Amino acid sequence: SLLLQWNLVCEDDWKAPLTTSLFFVGVLIGSFISGQLSDRFGRKNILFLTMAVQTGFSFLQIFSTSWEMFTVLFLIVGMGQISNYVVAFILGTEILGKSVRIIFSTLGVCVFFAIGYMLLPLFAYFIRDWRMLLLALTVPGLFCIPLWWIIPESPRWLISQGRYKEAEAIIQKAAKINGIPAPAVLFDIAQMQDSKPEQQQKAILLDLFRTRNIATITIMSLLLWFFTSVGYFGLSLSTPNWHGNAYINCFLSAVIEIPAYVIAWLLLRSFPRRYSLSGILFLGGGVVLFIQLVPADYNILSIGLVMLGKFGITAAFSMLYVYNVELYPTLVRNMAVGATSMASRLGSILAPYFVYLGAYDRFLPYILMGSLTVLIGILTLFLPESYGNPLPESFEQMLQVK
């Protein structure tokens, strides 16, 4: 293993969680710059560029000659990984129609993430050498190359850049594939080029704290994303510490995510946001706290409780995106999601150290993660209820904190 290759044990055991944390530092940087790059250079170009970064630097990691070299490359892989994930999400939502868009952004993206997660322990079980395992996980990235000729650029982005003919060609092709008759001319290009866009009000980060109400919602949202991220990644990364076979435990940790995403989707469709989110956080945090009371002989029960905790926290994580979007007005909505997502990345950077505490006390990581998850479950009850309300367009239309 990589740990034995560079002797990351005893006095050097701190390097193992640092490696994972630095990967998430790369994720933090990538999530910060990916949106700006795709706004400037196009969704498709940045999608395939960042996929190339992830695949290329993962391949270079195979030839690492030291822990330091591996870790620096891992940070760059993290930047590419989150960037192509975010840009693919944006591209999909901009291309697809409303009815398909909701399924794509909830079940579609999340379930395929879980399928990839399930394949990881399967690969690792049969390929025990870390260099060969990394090679096997990197090669599938090459299969994405033919998608360049299949995936179109976002017509919405092309229109925003004044490239109307290219946008029209993509829409005409989509209509033809779907068997829908489209007008010969979709845009009056001369008229659209002459028209000047309305002057838009510019928002700054301080607008998220401009009134007591919005500042309270922002602070609570930042804490909610931060601690949910700690719980999700903490439980995901702690699978080697569970009783039984580490490969089976990792596989089960991935499998439990699929029903979690389905339940989250059903709750978002039919029930109030804050009660659903709070209840699922109470479930996840409560059962994780209960693990310390299980006798040492009841290994299966302990793993079952961890699985149930992972189920609750995963469902809550997938619901946060929708809830967050509904709380903020149009002017600062994108900025608010970006800020809370950054808080989530900070949580993922700290998560490996929560797992590391298990070296001192086996139950300490679960006590901390369970307590914090229950705490933010209580905090969620004080947020406004957005279910059934139209998206706010101005600060005056924002719902009030309970």
N, C-alpha and C positions, 0 to 999 in steps of 0.2 A: 504494500500500500504506500501511498504518498507519505503518510506519517512515519513509516519505518524507513523509507528511502532517505529522508533527511533527518531522522531521529528526533521527531517533534514530540518528545515525551520528557517526563521528569521536569527539569528546570526550563525546558523549551516548550512545555505543553501549552503555554499561552499563545504560541504562534498559530495553533489550529483554529481557535475562534477568530483570531485577527484576520486570517486568510478569508474566512467567510464574511466578516464585517467589511473588509476592503472591497470584496465583490459588490456588496450592497452600497458602498460609497460610489462605485462606478454606476450602479443603478440610479443613485441619487443624482449624479451629474447628468446621466443620459436622459432621465425624465425631465430635467430642467431645460436641456438644450434641444431635445427632439422636436418639440412643438414649434419652436422658433425656426429651426432648420426646415421643417416641412412647410411652414408658412412661406418661407423665402424661396425654396428651391423645388417645391412640389412634393406631394405625398409619395408618388411612385418612386421617384429618384432616391429619396431619403430612405424609403422602405428597403429597397434593394442594396443601397450603400451600407446601411447598418446591418443587414443580414450578412453582407460580405465581411464586415468588421467582426461580427460574432464568429462566423465560420473560420475566417482566416486566422484570427488571434487564438481561437481554440486549438487550431491545428499547430500553431507555433508553441503552444503550451506543452505539447507532446515532447518537444525537444528541450524542455527546461533543464538547465544544469544546476539550478539552485532553488531554494525556497523563495528567495527574493525575486528571482526572474519569474517564477511561476505566479507569484502574487501580483506583480505589476501587470502581467498579461491578463490575469484573472479580472483585475479591475477594469481593463479595457473591454474584455468580454462582457462584463456587466453593463457597461455603457451601451454596447451594441444590442445586447439582449432586450433591455427595457425599451430602447428607442424603436426597434422594429415592432415590438409588441404594441406600443402606444400609437405609432403611425399606422399600423395595420388596422387598429381599432377605429381611428379617425377616418381612414380611407373607406372602410366598410360601411360606417354610418353615413358617410356622404354619398356613396354610390347607391345604396339600397333604398327601396321604398319604405314607408313608415311601418307597414304591417310586418315586413321581414326584418326591419332594422331593430325592433325591440327584441326579437328572438336572437338575432345575431349578437347583440351587445350584452345579453344576459346568458342564455343557455349556450349559444354557439361558441363564443370566445372561451367561456369558463369550462365547458365540458371538454373541449379539445385540449385546453390546458391540463385538465385532469388526466386525459388519456396519455398525453406526453409524460406526465408525472408517473403514471402507472407503468410505462415502458422502461423507465429508469432502473428500478430494482430488477426488472427482468433481464436487461442488458448486463447489469452488474453481477447478477447471480452466475451467469455463464462466462463472463469475462473478468477474471480476478486481477489481472495486471492493470494498474491504473493508466498506463500509457495506451495500451490497446483499448481499454474502455473509453478513454477520451477520444481516440480515433473513431471508434464505432459510433459515438454520440455526435461526432463532428461531420462525418460523411453525409448523413441525411440532409444537411444544409445545402449540399450540391444539387439535390433533387429540386430545389426551388428555382434554379436557373431558368428552366423552360417557362416558368410562370411569368417571366418578363413579357412574353408575347401573348399572354392571356389576360393578365390583370391590367385594366385601363387606368389612366390618370383620373383623378377626381374632376368631373365636369364643373363642380362648384368652385374648386380652386382655380381652374382654367378661366372661368368667367370672372372671378375676382381679379385675375391678372390681365383681363382684356383679351384673352386668347379665345375668342368666340367661335372661330371656324373649327378649331380642334375640339372644343366642347360639343359643338353641334354634330361633328362626325361620330363621336363616341355615343351620343344619345341616339343618333340615327341607327347605328349598329346595334345598340341594345334593343331598340324597338323592332328591328328586323329579326333578331334572335328570338324575341318573345312573341313574334307574330302579331305585333300591334302596328297598325298603320300610323305613320307620323307625317306631319306636314313637310312639304319639300323644303321650306325655310322655317327654322325655329326661331331665329333671332334676326331682328332688323339691326344688322351690325353697325350701319352708319349712324342710326339713331342712338344706339347704346353707347357708341364711342363719343358722341357729342354730349350726351347727358352727363352731368357732373354729380357724383355721389354726394349725399347730404353730409354735412360736417358732423362727425360723430364726436360725442363727448369722450374725453380720455379719462380712464380710471387709473388710479395708482394704488399700491398695496395698502396705504393708510386708509383708503376708503372702506376696507374691511373692518375698521375700528372707528368709523366716523361718528356713530351714535352708541349709546350704552347698550341698546338692544342688539345691534349688529355685532358689536364687540363681544358681547356675551355669547352669541351664537357662534362666532368665529373661534373663540377660545375653547368652548365646549366641543366644537367640531374637530379642532386640532388635537385635543386630548383623546377624543373618540377614535380617530384614525391612528394615532400614535400607539395607544394601548391595544387596540384590536390587531394591529400589525405585530406587536410584540408577542401576543398570544398565538397568532397564526404561525408565524415563522418559528417561534419558540417550540411549539408542539411539532411542527414539521421537521425541525432539525434535531429534535430529541429522540427520534425513532431508534438510533443505535443503543440508547440507554434503556430501552424497554426490555422486559423479560422475553425470552424466546428468540426466534430467528429474525435477525435484523432485516433481511430481504423481504420476508413475509410481512413484517411490521410496516416497512416502508410502502409496500404494495397496498396494504389495508388503509394506510394513511391517505393514499391517493384515491382509492376506491370510494371512501366515505365522502369525498368531495362531490361526487356526482349527485347523490340524493340531496346533499346540502344545497347545491345550486338550483335543483328543481324545486325544493321547498321554498327557497328564497324567492324564486320567480312567482310561485303560487301566492305567497304572502304579499308580495308587492302588488299583485293583481287585485287582491280581494280584501285586504285588511289595513287598518291605520298603521302608518309608518313607525311611530315612536313606540307603540305597544308591541308591535311585531319585533322590532329591533331590540328593544329592552328585554323582552321575553326570551329571545334566542341567545342573548348575551348572558342572562341569568342561568339559562340551561348550560351553556358552555362553561362558564366560570364556576358554577356550583358543582358540577360533576368533577371538574379538575381539582377543586378544593377537597372533595370527598375521597380522593385517591389515597391520601395519607392515613385514612382510617381503615383501609382494606388490609387484612392480615397478609403477611409475606407469602403464605402458601397459595393465596388466591391470585395467581398470576394472570389467568384469563380474565378475571373480573377487572383487574387493574388496567389491562390493555383495552377492555371494552369501555371503561370509563374514559380513558384517553381518547378513544375513537369518538365517543359521544361528545366530549369536549371539543374535539377538532371539528365535528359536524356543526356544532353551534357557532363557533367562532368563524368558520368558513362561510356559513350562510350569512352571518352578520357582515363580514367583509364585502361580500358581493352585493349586499343591499345598500352599503354606504354610498356608492356612486350615485344611485338614483335619488336617494334621500338628500344628498348634498346639493345636487343640481336643482332640486325643488325648493330649497331654502333661500337661495340668493337671487337677486334681480339680474336681468340680462347684462347690465353694464359691468358687473364684477363676477359673473357666474364662472367664466373660464378661469379667472384669476383665483377665485375661491377654491375651485377644484384643484388647481395647481398647488396652492398653498397647503391644503389638507393632504394632498398626495405626497408633498415633501415631508410632512410630519410622519406619514406612513413609512417613508424611506428611512427616516431617522430611527423609527421603531425597529425596522428590520436590521439596521446596523447594530443595535444594542441586543437584539434577540439572541445571537450566539453566546453572549456573556451570561444571559439568564440560564441557558443550557449548561454552561461551564460551571455554574454554582452547584450542579449536581455532583461534582467531584467532592464537595465538602459535606453535602447532605442530600440524599437521594430525593427527598420530597420538597426541598427548598424551591426549586424552579416551579413546581406545580402550585405550591402555596402562594408564591408571588404572582404568577400568571393568573391563577384562579381568583385571587383577591382583587387584582386590578381589573379583571374582566367584569366581575360582579359590581365593582365600584362604578365603572363607566355604564353598566346597565342601569344603575340608579340615576346617573347623570342624564342619560338619554330621555328619561321621563320628563325632564324640564325643558326639552327642546319643543318648538312649535310643531303642530300636526299639519302636514302638507297634503295628506291624502284627499283627493277629490277637489283640490283647489287649483286654479290656473297658475301657471308659472308667473311669479312677480316680475314686472317690467321695470319698477322703480323702487327706491328705498322706502317710499311711503307705503307701498303695497306689501312689504315684508311682514310676515306673521310675527307676533310677539312671543317672547320667551314666557313660558308658564311660570 
